[in-house]
Amino acid sequence: MASSMDFLVLFLFYLAFLLIGVVMICIFTKNQRLKSLVLEGAQVCSGVIPQCLQRAGRRLLHQLFYTRNPAFIVLHLLLQGLVYAEYTLEIFGYCQELEFSLPYLLLPYLLLGINLLFFTLTCSANPGTINKTNESLLLQVYEFDDVMFPENSRCSTCDLWKPARSKHCSKCGCWGSADPPAHTRQHTPASTQEDAAEEAHTKLRVYSPRFPTAEPSRTKACSFTWRLVEQWTEGDGGVCDRCVHRFDHHCVWVNNCIGAWNTRFFLIYLLTLTASAATIAILSAAFLVRLVAASDLYQETYIDDLGHFQSVDTVFLIQYLFLAFPRIIFLLGFVMVLSLLLAGYLCFLLYLAATNQTTNEWYRGDWAWCQHCPLVAGSTSTEPHIYQNIHSHGFWSNLHEIFLPAIPCYEKKKK
């Protein structure tokens, strides 16, 4: 019993560490001083780790996060399959024996079907790729604010005019109009490309007081590590090598960009995924509670290590259930943490939808609500240009824009 208790304590510590880690990641990405410490730590590690391991790590990270590949889709479906397999093989049968209502037990399968449908749509739908055909039409959809989205800006990679709220999702990071032309970049040394990327980031800092006026120095030995951490913490992402209309972010779990034309699918996919995880968590917890109530374990006694009789308490019940149903307890812990994380992210995206913002705009904009927080607020520039959201036109209009997006007429004719 003592060993099971030790294991249970370690499991609870693991859950707490996971939640604290998520919070700390959010804080690190918003605090420039803490981010500098991470980058300096990456410098030290790059000098200690052997070059062969660094090259292997670079190739793996590049393959996973900077190229389109189905690795995370496979992982997503595998985890979802394991959760539903455990629910079907154990929880469903036990709940039937305890006379749970059948519609409640079938609800996770209904949510799974809807989730897989919108998961497929999110993966396969065009997020809003900008090309020569629809370029002129998409330029008229949103108004330029001349702060985050200046007018007459051109994407040097695609050689297209950039509509407001668009962004290029590239295999080499997100390039803007400040980087060198595509034909020049193909024959430019890596160090020159990095300098050009830094220059683009420097120009980008004009409108946001969150960007510091100076950055830590770096060497060529850690240039890849720097670029990897910098792109991750500053929200640069994507591997699609295309300009996306109303770019939100690149999601590795669906292997696609989230843009104007598939945000609605992504929101419903995320909603059903959250609901299915929460439903399985509730049914698993309800099964354990009803099992304890039906077996009258609270009225039993046990002999402790000193040979004394003790009445059953909550700690003993958790130990007993952990020994009797280890897979169900692990499943319950996993889906509970997953439900909390997904619910938090879903609420964040619903807030963005209600205010007609994208993740890209929210991150790059000036957050007035967190400027007073010492852990989150970054250093302010001498002449801050505060970004203001000019695209919000009321709650229902914002939702209408997301769920019924403007699509060029030639797309409708093709259908």
C-alpha positions as CSV (number, residue, x, y, z in Angstrom):
1,M,0.0,0.0,0.0
2,A,2.9,2.4,0.8
3,S,4.4,1.9,-2.7
4,S,1.0,2.6,-4.3
5,M,0.7,5.7,-2.3
6,D,4.2,6.8,-3.3
7,F,3.3,6.2,-7.0
8,L,0.0,8.2,-6.5
9,V,2.0,11.1,-5.0
10,L,4.3,11.1,-8.0
11,F,1.4,11.0,-10.4
12,L,-0.2,14.0,-8.6
13,F,3.2,15.8,-8.8
14,Y,3.3,15.0,-12.5
15,L,-0.1,16.6,-13.1
16,A,0.9,19.7,-11.0
17,F,4.2,20.0,-12.9
18,L,2.4,19.8,-16.2
19,L,0.0,22.6,-15.3
20,I,2.8,24.8,-13.8
21,G,4.9,24.2,-16.9
22,V,2.1,25.4,-19.2
23,V,1.7,28.6,-17.1
24,M,5.5,29.2,-17.0
25,I,5.7,28.8,-20.8
26,C,3.0,31.5,-21.2
27,I,5.0,33.8,-18.8
28,F,8.3,33.1,-20.5
29,T,7.0,34.0,-23.9
30,K,5.7,37.4,-22.7
31,N,8.7,38.5,-20.6
32,Q,11.7,39.6,-22.5
33,R,14.1,39.2,-19.6
34,L,13.1,35.6,-19.0
35,K,13.2,34.9,-22.7
36,S,16.8,36.2,-22.8
37,L,17.7,33.8,-20.1
38,V,16.3,30.9,-22.2
39,L,18.3,32.0,-25.2
40,E,21.5,32.4,-23.1
41,G,20.8,28.9,-21.8
42,A,20.5,27.6,-25.4
43,Q,23.9,29.2,-26.1
44,V,25.5,27.3,-23.3
45,C,23.9,24.0,-24.3
46,S,25.0,24.4,-27.9
47,G,28.6,24.6,-26.7
48,V,28.2,21.4,-24.6
49,I,26.1,19.1,-26.8
50,P,28.1,17.3,-29.5
51,Q,27.8,18.5,-33.0
52,C,26.4,15.2,-34.3
53,L,23.5,15.4,-31.8
54,Q,22.9,19.0,-32.6
55,R,22.6,18.2,-36.3
56,A,20.3,15.3,-35.6
57,G,18.1,17.5,-33.3
58,R,18.0,20.2,-36.0
59,R,16.9,17.8,-38.6
60,L,14.2,16.3,-36.4
61,L,12.9,19.7,-35.2
62,H,12.9,21.0,-38.8
63,Q,11.0,17.9,-40.0
64,L,8.4,18.2,-37.3
65,F,7.8,21.9,-37.1
66,Y,9.1,23.5,-40.3
67,T,7.8,21.0,-43.0
68,R,4.3,19.8,-43.6
69,N,4.2,16.2,-42.4
70,P,1.5,14.0,-40.9
71,A,3.4,13.1,-37.7
72,F,1.2,15.1,-35.4
73,I,-2.0,14.0,-37.2
74,V,-1.0,10.4,-36.5
75,L,-0.2,11.2,-32.9
76,H,-3.5,13.0,-32.5
77,L,-5.5,10.0,-33.9
78,L,-3.4,7.5,-31.9
79,L,-4.1,9.3,-28.6
80,Q,-7.8,9.7,-29.5
81,G,-7.9,6.0,-30.4
82,L,-6.3,4.9,-27.1
83,V,-8.7,7.1,-25.0
84,Y,-11.8,5.7,-26.8
85,A,-10.5,2.1,-26.7
86,E,-10.1,2.3,-22.9
87,Y,-13.5,3.9,-22.6
88,T,-15.1,1.2,-24.8
89,L,-13.4,-1.8,-23.3
90,E,-13.7,-0.9,-19.6
91,I,-15.7,2.2,-18.6
92,F,-18.7,1.6,-21.0
93,G,-19.2,-2.0,-19.7
94,Y,-18.8,-1.1,-16.1
95,C,-21.3,1.8,-16.5
96,Q,-23.8,-0.5,-18.1
97,E,-23.6,-2.9,-15.1
98,L,-24.2,0.1,-12.8
99,E,-27.3,1.0,-15.0
100,F,-26.1,4.3,-16.4
101,S,-28.4,5.8,-19.0
102,L,-27.5,4.6,-22.5
103,P,-27.8,8.0,-24.2
104,Y,-25.2,9.4,-21.8
105,L,-22.8,6.5,-22.6
106,L,-23.3,7.0,-26.3
107,L,-22.7,10.8,-26.2
108,P,-18.8,10.5,-26.5
109,Y,-19.2,8.5,-29.7
110,L,-21.6,11.1,-31.2
111,L,-19.0,13.8,-30.3
112,L,-16.3,11.7,-31.8
113,G,-18.1,11.4,-35.1
114,I,-18.7,15.2,-35.3
115,N,-15.1,15.9,-34.2
116,L,-13.6,13.6,-36.9
117,L,-15.7,15.3,-39.5
118,F,-14.6,18.8,-38.7
119,F,-11.0,17.6,-38.1
120,T,-11.0,16.3,-41.7
121,L,-12.5,19.6,-43.0
122,T,-9.9,21.6,-41.0
123,C,-7.0,19.5,-42.4
124,S,-8.2,19.5,-46.0
125,A,-9.9,22.9,-46.4
126,N,-8.2,25.8,-48.1
127,P,-7.4,28.3,-45.3
128,G,-7.5,31.2,-47.7
129,T,-4.5,30.9,-49.9
130,I,-3.8,34.2,-51.8
131,N,-2.8,33.8,-55.5
132,K,-2.8,35.9,-58.6
133,T,-6.5,35.1,-59.3
134,N,-8.0,36.3,-56.0
135,E,-5.3,38.9,-55.0
136,S,-7.2,42.0,-56.2
137,L,-10.5,40.8,-54.6
138,L,-8.9,40.0,-51.2
139,L,-7.2,43.4,-51.1
140,Q,-10.7,44.9,-50.8
141,V,-11.9,42.8,-47.9
142,Y,-10.2,44.4,-45.0
143,E,-9.1,48.0,-44.3
144,F,-5.4,48.7,-43.9
145,D,-4.4,50.2,-40.5
146,D,-0.9,51.4,-41.6
147,V,0.4,50.1,-38.3
148,M,0.4,46.3,-38.3
149,F,-0.8,46.0,-41.9
150,P,0.6,48.8,-44.1
151,E,-0.9,49.5,-47.5
152,N,1.1,48.7,-50.7
153,S,3.1,46.0,-49.0
154,R,4.4,43.2,-51.1
155,C,5.4,39.6,-50.2
156,S,8.8,39.0,-51.7
157,T,8.4,35.2,-51.5
158,C,5.1,35.0,-53.4
159,D,5.5,38.3,-55.3
160,L,2.0,39.2,-54.4
161,W,0.4,42.3,-52.9
162,K,-0.4,41.6,-49.2
163,P,-4.0,42.1,-48.2
164,A,-4.7,43.4,-44.7
165,R,-4.6,40.7,-42.0
166,S,-2.7,38.3,-44.3
167,K,0.6,36.6,-43.5
168,H,3.1,34.4,-45.3
169,C,3.5,30.9,-43.9
170,S,6.9,29.7,-45.1
171,K,9.1,26.7,-44.6
172,C,11.9,29.1,-43.5
173,G,9.8,31.1,-41.1
174,C,7.4,34.0,-41.8
175,W,9.0,36.5,-44.1
176,G,7.6,39.9,-44.7
177,S,8.1,42.6,-47.2
178,A,11.4,43.6,-45.6
179,D,13.4,40.5,-46.5
180,P,15.3,40.1,-49.8
181,P,13.7,38.8,-53.0
182,A,13.2,35.1,-53.4
183,H,15.7,34.8,-56.3
184,T,18.3,36.6,-54.2
185,R,17.7,34.6,-51.1
186,Q,18.3,31.3,-52.8
187,H,21.9,32.2,-53.5
188,T,22.5,34.1,-50.3
189,P,24.7,32.6,-47.5
190,A,23.0,31.5,-44.3
191,S,24.5,34.3,-42.2
192,T,23.2,37.0,-44.6
193,Q,19.7,35.4,-44.5
194,E,19.8,35.6,-40.7
195,D,20.8,39.2,-40.8
196,A,18.0,39.9,-43.2
197,A,15.6,38.2,-40.9
198,E,16.9,40.2,-37.9
199,E,16.4,43.4,-39.9
200,A,12.8,42.4,-40.7
201,H,12.2,41.8,-37.0
202,T,13.8,45.1,-36.1
203,K,11.5,46.9,-38.5
204,L,8.5,45.0,-37.1
205,R,9.2,46.4,-33.6
206,V,8.1,49.9,-34.5
207,Y,4.5,49.5,-33.7
208,S,4.7,47.3,-30.6
209,P,6.2,48.5,-27.2
210,R,6.5,44.8,-26.2
211,F,9.6,44.4,-28.3
212,P,12.8,45.3,-26.6
213,T,15.2,47.9,-28.0
214,A,18.1,45.5,-27.8
215,E,18.7,41.8,-28.0
216,P,21.3,39.5,-26.4
217,S,24.3,38.9,-28.6
218,R,24.6,35.6,-30.3
219,T,27.2,33.5,-32.1
220,K,26.9,31.4,-35.3
221,A,27.2,28.3,-33.1
222,C,23.8,28.9,-31.7
223,S,22.2,30.7,-34.6
224,F,19.8,27.8,-35.3
225,T,18.8,27.5,-31.7
226,W,18.3,31.2,-31.5
227,R,16.1,31.3,-34.6
228,L,14.1,28.2,-33.4
229,V,13.4,29.7,-30.0
230,E,12.8,33.2,-31.3
231,Q,10.3,32.1,-34.0
232,W,8.4,29.9,-31.4
233,T,8.2,32.6,-28.7
234,E,7.3,35.4,-31.1
235,G,4.5,33.5,-32.7
236,D,6.1,33.1,-36.1
237,G,5.1,29.7,-37.3
238,G,4.0,27.8,-40.3
239,V,5.3,25.6,-43.0
240,C,2.9,26.0,-45.9
241,D,5.0,28.4,-48.0
242,R,2.0,30.5,-49.0
243,C,0.3,33.7,-48.1
244,V,-2.9,33.1,-46.1
245,H,-5.9,35.5,-46.0
246,R,-6.8,36.5,-42.4
247,F,-3.9,34.3,-41.1
248,D,-4.5,33.1,-37.5
249,H,-1.8,30.5,-36.9
250,H,-0.3,27.3,-38.3
251,C,-1.6,24.2,-36.4
252,V,0.7,21.2,-36.5
253,W,-2.1,19.0,-35.1
254,V,-4.1,19.5,-38.3
255,N,-1.1,20.0,-40.6
256,N,-2.6,23.1,-42.0
257,C,-2.8,26.9,-41.6
258,I,-5.9,28.4,-39.9
259,G,-7.1,31.3,-42.0
260,A,-10.3,33.0,-43.1
261,W,-11.9,30.0,-44.8
262,N,-11.3,27.2,-42.3
263,T,-11.4,29.1,-38.9
264,R,-15.1,28.0,-38.6
265,F,-14.1,24.3,-39.0
266,F,-11.3,24.7,-36.5
267,L,-13.5,26.2,-33.9
268,I,-16.1,23.5,-34.1
269,Y,-13.4,20.8,-34.2
270,L,-11.9,22.3,-31.0
271,L,-15.3,22.6,-29.4
272,T,-16.2,19.0,-30.0
273,L,-12.8,17.8,-28.9
274,T,-13.1,19.7,-25.6
275,A,-16.6,18.4,-25.1
276,S,-15.6,14.8,-25.8
277,A,-12.7,14.9,-23.4
278,A,-14.9,16.5,-20.7
279,T,-17.7,14.0,-21.3
280,I,-15.3,11.0,-20.9
281,A,-13.9,12.7,-17.7
282,I,-17.3,13.2,-16.2
283,L,-18.5,9.6,-17.0
284,S,-15.2,8.1,-15.6
285,A,-15.6,10.2,-12.4
286,A,-19.3,9.3,-12.1
287,F,-18.5,5.6,-12.5
288,L,-15.9,5.7,-9.7
289,V,-18.2,7.7,-7.4
290,R,-21.2,5.4,-8.0
291,L,-18.9,2.3,-7.5
292,V,-17.8,3.6,-4.1
293,A,-21.4,4.4,-3.1
294,A,-22.7,1.0,-4.3
295,S,-20.0,-1.0,-2.5
296,D,-20.3,1.0,0.8
297,L,-16.6,1.4,1.1
298,Y,-17.0,4.4,3.3
299,Q,-18.5,2.1,6.1
300,E,-15.5,-0.3,6.0
301,T,-12.4,-0.3,8.2
302,Y,-8.8,-1.4,7.5
303,I,-5.7,-2.2,9.5
304,D,-2.9,0.4,9.2
305,D,0.9,-0.3,9.4
306,L,0.8,-0.2,13.2
307,G,-1.9,-2.8,13.4
308,H,-4.7,-0.4,14.4
309,F,-8.2,-0.4,12.9
310,Q,-8.9,2.8,10.9
311,S,-12.1,3.9,9.1
312,V,-11.9,4.4,5.4
313,D,-11.0,7.9,4.4
314,T,-10.6,9.7,1.1
315,V,-6.9,8.9,0.8
316,F,-7.5,5.2,1.3
317,L,-10.3,5.3,-1.3
318,I,-8.0,6.9,-3.9
319,Q,-5.3,4.3,-3.2
320,Y,-7.9,1.5,-3.5
321,L,-9.3,2.8,-6.8
322,F,-5.8,3.3,-8.1
323,L,-4.9,-0.3,-7.4
324,A,-8.3,-1.7,-8.6
325,F,-8.6,0.4,-11.8
326,P,-5.2,1.8,-12.7
327,R,-6.0,2.4,-16.4
328,I,-9.2,4.2,-15.6
329,I,-7.5,6.4,-13.1
330,F,-4.7,7.3,-15.6
331,L,-7.4,8.0,-18.2
332,L,-9.3,10.2,-15.8
333,G,-6.2,12.2,-15.0
334,F,-5.2,12.6,-18.6
335,V,-8.7,13.7,-19.9
336,M,-9.1,16.0,-16.9
337,V,-5.9,17.9,-17.7
338,L,-6.6,17.8,-21.4
339,S,-10.1,19.2,-20.8
340,L,-8.8,22.1,-18.8
341,L,-6.1,22.9,-21.4
342,L,-8.5,22.6,-24.3
343,A,-11.2,24.6,-22.5
344,G,-8.8,27.4,-21.8
345,Y,-7.6,27.5,-25.4
346,L,-11.2,27.4,-26.7
347,C,-12.2,30.3,-24.5
348,F,-9.2,32.2,-25.8
349,L,-10.2,31.6,-29.4
350,L,-13.9,32.4,-28.7
351,Y,-12.7,35.7,-27.2
352,L,-10.7,36.4,-30.4
353,A,-13.7,35.5,-32.5
354,A,-16.0,37.8,-30.5
355,T,-13.6,40.7,-30.9
356,N,-12.7,39.9,-34.5
357,Q,-9.0,39.3,-33.8
358,T,-6.6,36.6,-35.0
359,T,-4.0,34.9,-32.8
360,N,-1.3,36.6,-35.0
361,E,-2.8,40.0,-34.4
362,W,-3.4,39.4,-30.7
363,Y,0.2,38.4,-30.2
364,R,1.8,41.1,-32.2
365,G,-0.5,43.9,-30.9
366,D,-0.1,46.0,-27.8
367,W,-1.9,44.3,-24.8
368,A,-3.1,47.2,-22.7
369,W,-4.6,44.8,-20.2
370,C,-1.3,43.2,-19.2
371,Q,1.0,46.2,-19.3
372,H,0.8,46.6,-15.6
373,C,1.8,43.1,-14.8
374,P,5.6,42.9,-14.0
375,L,5.9,39.3,-15.0
376,V,4.2,39.8,-18.4
377,A,4.8,43.3,-19.5
378,G,7.8,43.9,-21.7
379,S,9.9,47.0,-22.0
380,T,8.2,49.9,-23.7
381,S,9.7,51.8,-26.6
382,T,10.4,55.5,-26.5
383,E,7.8,56.2,-29.2
384,P,5.1,53.5,-28.9
385,H,2.6,53.1,-31.7
386,I,-0.3,51.4,-30.1
387,Y,-2.1,49.0,-32.3
388,Q,-5.9,49.3,-32.2
389,N,-8.3,46.7,-33.6
390,I,-10.3,48.4,-36.4
391,H,-12.0,45.3,-37.7
392,S,-14.4,44.6,-34.9
393,H,-18.0,45.5,-35.8
394,G,-20.0,44.0,-33.0
395,F,-20.4,40.5,-31.6
396,W,-22.8,39.1,-34.1
397,S,-21.2,40.7,-37.1
398,N,-17.8,39.3,-36.0
399,L,-19.2,35.8,-35.7
400,H,-21.0,36.1,-39.0
401,E,-17.7,37.1,-40.6
402,I,-16.0,33.9,-39.2
403,F,-18.7,31.4,-39.9
404,L,-19.8,32.9,-43.2
405,P,-16.5,34.3,-44.6
406,A,-16.3,36.3,-47.8
407,I,-15.2,34.1,-50.6
408,P,-14.3,35.4,-54.1
409,C,-17.0,34.8,-56.7
410,Y,-14.8,32.6,-58.9
411,E,-14.5,30.1,-56.0
412,K,-18.3,29.8,-55.9
413,K,-18.5,29.3,-59.7
414,K,-16.0,26.4,-59.4
415,K,-18.3,24.7,-56.9
